[in-house]
Amino acid sequence: MEKKFRALRNIGLLSAFLLPLSSMAQDEVGDLFKGTPADAGRLAGAYLTPVTTGFGLGLNSGWYTSAKAKGTFRFDLRITGTAAFVPESDKRFDVTKIGLTSMAPVAGSNVNTPTFSGPETDGTRMQVGNDVSKQFNLPQGIGLGVVPSPQVQLTVGLPKNIDLSVRFVPTIDLDDVGKVDLFGLGAKVEVLPLIFGKTEKLLPFDLAVAVGYTQLKWEIPLDVNNGKYANQSVDVKLNGISADAIISKKLSVFTPFFSLGYNQSKSKINAVGTYEIDGTAYQNPFSIERTDVSGAKASAGFQLQLAFFRLYASYTQAKYGYANAGIGFGMGK
């Protein structure tokens, strides 16, 4: 019964975040399989830029809510969500600057076409080769400049003022959403007790360093050729890593914190299966590997602790700004 409950919880949480993205990705990404496999990959990569960037930032968020380490074997279970805000610069891309070789914009068309998070307007009118019968519009955006992502995390206090955090979702099949699995591992070390010991607190704040790594695999089912070929999918693999220095001050039940750090996320997007592109069948037509995020970040937030119940919220400025909020349940400080 407990295993079934955990599975239902994971399915419900992941479905709530991934279903809107997956459904729209299936509809829109399928329209990009034109020209050559290489060009289909270039278009898919550019179109999905805000999704992989926003999700990559989400993977790196929510690891900590204060600099204070938990007591030995004290724990909390945290359920949070992140909303990454896509800037205007990533809501469109210029089709003439991504290296297309088999197609070009039709004369007079706007070369700046929507990305996934762009406006709900028809994309650039394109033509494959010199054949006017092979004209098509690139897909619309979804008109929503926010990329959501969930985090479910268990944190346990260890000796020597160390917190260990784990994120884990086994491979689950979410029907139309696809197959998803997630694993993450993080650690936080409280610094001041290492310097001054526990006999006396010389400074009126807590200071810590933290690192986190998360990997998400997501298989999005596609049907590009109206059922002609089975098992078409876009397989997305995201890896995120972050490192932060955190300062916080406990004020009764309220603990504000501030942090500075570095985060990086990388994505790999594979088109898996057989696809018919302009009359020719291709197996696994493209693969894209790239670094979506690499740079500094700054965060401010708070933790509100009421007995075993906690509330969390923070805002981070990085490549995209993003907000994280959620609830937690735990034992001990």
Secondary structure, DSSP 8 states (H G I E B T S, - for coil): -HHHHHHHHHHHHHHHHHHHHHHHHHHHHGGG--S-HHHHHHHHHHHTHHHHHHHHHHHTS-S-S-S----TT-EEEEEEEEEEE--GGGSEEEGGGS--SSEEE-TT--SEEE-TTS-SS---EEEETT-GGGEEE-----S--EEEEEEEEEEEEETTTEEEEEEEEEEEE-GGG-EEEEEEEEEEEESHHHHH-SS---SSSEEEEEEEEEEEEEEEE--TTTTSSS--EEEEEEEEEEEEEEEE--BTTEEEEEEEEEEEEEEEEEEESEEEETTEEEES--EEEEEEEEEEEEEEEEEEEETTEEEEEEEEESSSEEEEEEEEEEE--
